[in-house]
Amino acid sequence: GTSGGGNTTASTPGSGSGLVVSAKQQWTPTGITVRRGETLMFNTTGQIQLSGDGNDTAMPAGAKNARYAANSPLPRELAGALIGRIGPNGQPFGIGNLSTVTMPAAGALFLGINDDELNDNNGEFRVQITRRNVRDR
């Protein structure tokens, strides 16, 4: 029989603020165009699952079991970490749980998950991106 209990504590989609970075999508456009050398502030929350194994999870800084994914965009960074890229063909760079990141190039900012197999992933990060007010001299 099916239990009809509606007391699930799972967070509903759309809860929390910020940009949704799905664990099932390699690159998510942020809609933000950056300048080279500009510093953006990141506030990232959430946890993703990196495979069918329920213990194989990652925080924004990367896999809790400190594993790597050899064919991921950044094989020397922890699997599942939050990463960025400028433009559709830019070099990936790590963001993780850093609160400020200096942009390596100018163009459209994309965020992604540092993993090589996305189809078995679940969950999402929520990223709030804040521009520092830089007064042009």
Backbone as JSON, one array per atom type, in Angstrom:
{
  "sequence": "GTSGGGNTTASTPGSGSGLVVSAKQQWTPTGITVRRGETLMFNTTGQIQLSGDGNDTAMPAGAKNARYAANSPLPRELAGALIGRIGPNGQPFGIGNLSTVTMPAAGALFLGINDDELNDNNGEFRVQITRRNVRDR",
  "N": [[0.82, -1.2, 0.0], [0.3, 2.34, -0.49], [1.67, 4.96, 1.38], [-0.04, 7.76, 2.61], [1.08, 9.94, 3.75], [1.82, 13.35, 4.13], [4.08, 14.57, 5.12], [6.64, 15.39, 4.23], [9.94, 16.65, 4.39], [11.4, 17.67, 2.41], [12.96, 20.22, 0.55], [11.12, 22.54, -1.34], [11.13, 23.01, -4.88], [12.41, 26.08, -6.07], [12.66, 27.3, -3.66], [14.49, 29.43, -1.47], [16.96, 31.89, -2.35], [18.66, 33.23, -5.22], [20.71, 32.1, -7.99], [19.92, 29.12, -9.67], [21.97, 26.38, -9.88], [22.08, 23.59, -11.52], [22.85, 20.19, -10.77], [22.71, 18.52, -12.85], [23.38, 19.74, -15.15], [25.99, 20.87, -17.19], [26.92, 23.52, -17.66], [25.63, 26.6, -16.57], [24.09, 29.51, -17.58], [24.63, 32.73, -16.18], [23.67, 35.19, -16.78], [25.14, 37.38, -16.28], [27.5, 39.74, -17.26], [30.93, 40.08, -17.17], [33.88, 41.99, -16.29], [37.33, 41.67, -17.07], [39.39, 40.97, -14.32], [37.6, 42.0, -12.55], [36.04, 41.78, -9.35], [33.85, 39.47, -8.0], [31.33, 38.69, -5.6], [30.43, 35.72, -4.0], [27.81, 33.74, -2.73], [27.14, 30.71, -1.83], [24.91, 28.02, -1.52], [23.54, 24.81, -0.59], [23.48, 21.33, -1.6], [24.69, 18.65, -3.53], [24.11, 15.51, -5.2], [26.35, 13.15, -6.44], [26.24, 10.74, -7.75], [24.54, 7.56, -8.11], [24.93, 6.65, -5.6], [23.94, 7.32, -2.4], [25.62, 8.43, -0.49], [27.49, 9.79, -1.86], [28.09, 12.74, -2.03], [28.27, 16.32, -2.54], [29.35, 19.47, -1.37], [29.38, 23.04, -2.05], [32.18, 23.42, -2.06], [33.12, 21.02, -2.91], [33.39, 17.38, -3.29], [32.33, 15.52, -0.47], [33.65, 13.23, 0.28], [36.09, 13.77, -0.61], [36.86, 13.14, -3.25], [38.03, 12.93, -6.67], [37.24, 13.75, -10.09], [38.27, 12.39, -12.94], [37.84, 13.15, -15.62], [36.6, 15.56, -15.46], [35.86, 19.12, -15.86], [37.82, 20.47, -14.32], [40.15, 18.62, -13.38], [41.91, 18.56, -11.2], [40.65, 19.74, -9.14], [38.27, 19.24, -6.48], [35.74, 16.8, -7.08], [32.45, 17.73, -8.07], [32.55, 20.32, -7.13], [31.68, 23.83, -7.16], [32.13, 25.58, -10.12], [33.4, 27.99, -12.52], [33.2, 29.78, -15.66], [34.16, 31.85, -18.35], [32.34, 33.01, -20.97], [31.38, 30.92, -23.83], [33.48, 29.25, -24.49], [35.46, 29.51, -22.63], [38.26, 29.07, -20.32], [37.77, 26.83, -17.66], [37.41, 27.71, -14.18], [38.03, 27.48, -10.66], [35.54, 27.95, -8.13], [34.07, 27.07, -5.87], [33.7, 27.21, -2.36], [34.48, 29.79, -2.05], [34.28, 33.22, -1.11], [34.83, 35.5, -2.53], [35.76, 36.07, -5.88], [38.07, 36.72, -8.4], [37.58, 37.73, -11.66], [38.8, 35.99, -14.47], [38.73, 36.78, -17.1], [37.01, 38.71, -19.65], [33.52, 38.82, -20.3], [30.57, 36.73, -20.73], [29.41, 35.25, -17.76], [29.43, 31.92, -16.76], [28.22, 29.29, -14.67], [29.04, 26.15, -13.17], [29.17, 22.57, -12.51], [31.73, 20.63, -11.2], [32.16, 17.92, -12.61], [32.29, 14.75, -14.31], [30.33, 13.07, -15.21], [27.1, 13.68, -15.6], [24.53, 12.73, -15.73], [23.7, 11.03, -13.71], [23.43, 12.6, -11.54], [22.02, 14.57, -8.84], [20.07, 17.22, -7.4], [20.95, 20.65, -6.51], [22.87, 23.67, -6.53], [22.49, 26.85, -4.95], [23.22, 30.04, -5.91], [24.16, 33.17, -4.93], [25.11, 36.05, -6.43], [27.07, 38.87, -6.1], [27.9, 42.05, -7.2], [30.77, 43.92, -6.59], [30.81, 47.32, -5.77], [32.51, 49.17, -7.85], [34.11, 52.09, -8.22], [34.69, 53.86, -11.08], [37.61, 55.48, -11.93]],
  "CA": [[0.0, 0.0, 0.0], [1.04, 3.6, -0.5], [1.37, 5.79, 2.53], [-0.49, 9.05, 2.13], [1.58, 10.98, 4.65], [2.38, 14.47, 3.4], [5.0, 15.28, 6.0], [8.01, 15.37, 3.72], [10.66, 17.88, 4.71], [12.24, 18.06, 1.27], [12.74, 21.62, 0.18], [10.4, 22.63, -2.59], [11.85, 23.76, -5.92], [12.12, 27.5, -6.03], [12.89, 27.88, -2.34], [15.83, 30.02, -1.39], [17.18, 32.88, -3.39], [19.89, 33.04, -5.98], [20.69, 31.38, -9.25], [19.96, 27.67, -9.53], [22.97, 25.67, -10.68], [21.67, 22.19, -11.43], [23.92, 19.19, -10.84], [22.52, 17.75, -14.07], [23.73, 20.59, -16.3], [27.4, 21.21, -17.06], [27.11, 24.97, -17.56], [24.42, 27.38, -16.39], [24.36, 30.95, -17.78], [24.22, 33.57, -15.05], [23.12, 36.46, -17.25], [26.03, 38.46, -15.85], [28.7, 39.96, -18.07], [31.96, 40.56, -16.26], [35.12, 42.55, -16.83], [38.53, 40.99, -16.6], [39.92, 41.57, -13.11], [36.51, 42.4, -11.65], [35.83, 40.83, -8.25], [32.46, 39.21, -7.67], [31.14, 38.0, -4.34], [29.58, 34.55, -4.16], [27.26, 33.11, -1.54], [26.62, 29.47, -2.41], [24.33, 27.08, -0.58], [23.01, 23.62, -1.21], [24.28, 20.11, -1.65], [24.3, 17.84, -4.68], [24.5, 14.1, -5.18], [27.19, 12.99, -7.62], [26.01, 9.45, -8.4], [23.44, 6.84, -7.51], [25.28, 6.37, -4.2], [23.44, 8.42, -1.58], [26.69, 9.04, 0.3], [28.41, 10.46, -2.78], [27.53, 14.08, -2.11], [29.22, 17.42, -2.59], [29.02, 20.83, -1.01], [29.99, 23.91, -3.07], [33.64, 23.26, -2.08], [33.46, 19.76, -3.57], [32.93, 16.1, -2.75], [32.59, 15.32, 0.95], [34.62, 12.15, 0.44], [37.35, 14.29, -1.17], [37.26, 12.44, -4.46], [38.22, 13.71, -7.88], [36.67, 13.17, -11.31], [39.4, 12.53, -13.86], [37.47, 13.8, -16.88], [35.82, 16.77, -15.2], [36.51, 20.33, -16.39], [39.0, 20.78, -13.51], [40.43, 17.33, -12.74], [42.68, 18.7, -9.97], [39.76, 20.27, -8.1], [37.38, 18.19, -6.01], [34.53, 16.53, -7.87], [31.22, 18.34, -7.58], [32.72, 21.7, -6.69], [31.16, 24.89, -8.02], [33.17, 26.15, -10.98], [32.94, 29.03, -13.42], [33.81, 29.89, -16.98], [33.76, 33.09, -19.03], [32.06, 32.75, -22.37], [31.08, 29.51, -24.12], [34.7, 28.46, -24.69], [36.49, 29.96, -21.7], [38.88, 28.09, -19.43], [37.09, 26.72, -16.37], [38.17, 28.08, -12.98], [37.36, 27.05, -9.45], [34.88, 28.9, -7.24], [33.91, 26.34, -4.62], [33.03, 27.97, -1.3], [35.11, 31.1, -1.92], [33.29, 34.3, -1.07], [35.14, 36.46, -3.59], [36.52, 35.51, -6.98], [38.46, 37.69, -9.41], [37.27, 37.18, -12.98], [40.03, 35.85, -15.27], [38.54, 37.27, -18.47], [35.8, 39.49, -19.84], [32.49, 38.13, -21.06], [29.42, 36.2, -20.0], [29.79, 34.3, -16.71], [28.68, 30.67, -16.62], [28.58, 28.49, -13.5], [28.83, 24.73, -13.43], [29.51, 21.55, -11.54], [32.96, 19.96, -11.62], [31.92, 16.48, -12.66], [32.42, 14.24, -15.68], [29.11, 12.35, -15.57], [26.06, 14.5, -14.99], [23.21, 12.12, -15.84], [23.32, 10.35, -12.47], [23.48, 13.58, -10.46], [20.76, 15.12, -8.34], [20.21, 18.38, -6.53], [21.37, 21.92, -7.1], [23.4, 24.74, -5.68], [21.9, 28.18, -5.15], [24.34, 30.97, -5.87], [23.88, 34.6, -4.98], [26.3, 36.75, -6.94], [26.99, 40.3, -5.85], [28.99, 42.84, -7.75], [31.31, 44.97, -5.74], [30.68, 48.62, -6.43], [33.82, 49.73, -8.17], [33.98, 53.41, -8.84], [35.68, 54.1, -12.11], [38.29, 56.76, -11.68]],
  "C": [[0.85, 1.24, 0.0], [0.68, 4.39, 0.74], [1.0, 7.18, 2.03], [0.0, 10.18, 3.0], [2.21, 12.11, 3.86], [3.39, 15.24, 4.2], [6.44, 15.21, 5.51], [8.67, 16.7, 4.04], [11.57, 18.29, 3.57], [11.93, 19.5, 0.89], [12.07, 21.66, -1.19], [11.24, 23.39, -3.61], [11.46, 25.23, -5.86], [12.3, 28.11, -4.66], [14.31, 28.4, -2.26], [16.02, 30.99, -2.53], [18.47, 32.57, -4.12], [19.66, 32.23, -7.23], [20.76, 29.88, -8.98], [21.02, 27.1, -10.46], [22.69, 24.18, -10.5], [22.87, 21.26, -11.56], [23.83, 18.38, -12.13], [22.94, 18.53, -15.33], [25.17, 21.06, -16.15], [27.61, 22.72, -16.88], [25.77, 25.69, -17.51], [24.75, 28.85, -16.63], [23.84, 31.76, -16.61], [23.5, 34.83, -15.5], [23.97, 37.65, -16.86], [27.22, 38.53, -16.81], [29.74, 40.64, -17.19], [33.11, 41.2, -17.03], [36.29, 41.76, -16.29], [39.07, 41.72, -15.38], [38.86, 42.04, -12.13], [36.34, 41.33, -10.57], [34.34, 40.7, -7.97], [32.41, 38.46, -6.34], [30.11, 36.9, -4.54], [29.1, 34.06, -2.8], [26.53, 31.87, -2.03], [26.11, 28.54, -1.32], [23.87, 25.85, -1.34], [23.99, 22.47, -1.17], [23.78, 19.31, -2.83], [24.75, 16.41, -4.46], [25.18, 13.8, -6.5], [27.02, 11.65, -8.32], [24.8, 8.8, -7.75], [23.68, 6.5, -6.05], [24.87, 7.56, -3.34], [24.49, 9.09, -0.72], [27.65, 9.85, -0.55], [27.89, 11.88, -3.03], [28.63, 15.13, -2.11], [28.58, 18.7, -2.1], [29.63, 21.73, -2.1], [31.51, 23.76, -3.17], [34.06, 21.96, -2.74], [33.03, 18.55, -2.77], [33.31, 15.95, -1.28], [33.59, 14.2, 1.2], [35.94, 12.48, -0.25], [37.81, 13.54, -2.41], [37.36, 13.4, -5.64], [37.54, 12.99, -9.04], [37.65, 13.45, -12.45], [39.06, 13.31, -15.13], [36.61, 15.04, -16.68], [36.55, 17.98, -15.77], [37.79, 20.71, -15.63], [39.4, 19.52, -12.73], [41.23, 17.43, -11.44], [41.89, 19.35, -8.85], [38.81, 19.15, -7.7], [36.17, 18.03, -6.92], [33.35, 17.23, -7.22], [31.34, 19.77, -7.13], [32.06, 22.67, -7.67], [32.31, 25.49, -8.81], [32.56, 27.2, -11.89], [33.69, 29.01, -14.73], [33.31, 31.2, -17.58], [33.57, 32.78, -20.5], [31.88, 31.26, -22.63], [32.33, 28.64, -24.25], [35.81, 28.82, -23.72], [37.08, 28.82, -20.89], [38.12, 28.03, -18.12], [38.01, 27.17, -15.23], [37.35, 27.73, -11.76], [36.71, 28.2, -8.71], [34.68, 28.25, -5.87], [33.15, 27.14, -3.58], [33.7, 29.32, -1.07], [34.04, 32.18, -1.9], [33.58, 35.37, -2.11], [36.03, 35.78, -4.63], [36.81, 36.62, -7.99], [38.28, 37.05, -10.79], [38.52, 37.15, -13.86], [39.92, 36.42, -16.68], [37.26, 38.09, -18.51], [34.8, 38.68, -20.65], [31.38, 37.64, -20.17], [29.89, 35.14, -19.01], [28.84, 33.11, -16.7], [29.14, 29.99, -15.33], [28.29, 27.04, -13.8], [29.28, 23.86, -12.28], [30.75, 20.82, -12.06], [32.78, 18.45, -11.58], [31.97, 16.02, -14.11], [31.19, 13.48, -16.15], [27.95, 13.0, -14.84], [24.71, 13.79, -14.93], [22.75, 11.47, -14.55], [23.32, 11.3, -11.27], [22.08, 14.0, -10.03], [21.06, 16.34, -7.5], [20.72, 19.61, -7.27], [22.04, 22.77, -6.04], [22.58, 25.98, -5.96], [23.01, 29.18, -4.93], [23.82, 32.4, -5.94], [25.18, 35.29, -5.36], [26.09, 38.24, -6.73], [28.19, 40.98, -6.47], [29.48, 43.79, -6.69], [31.17, 46.28, -6.49], [32.07, 49.21, -6.62], [33.6, 51.08, -8.83], [35.08, 53.59, -9.87], [36.3, 55.47, -11.91], [38.52, 57.5, -12.99]]
}
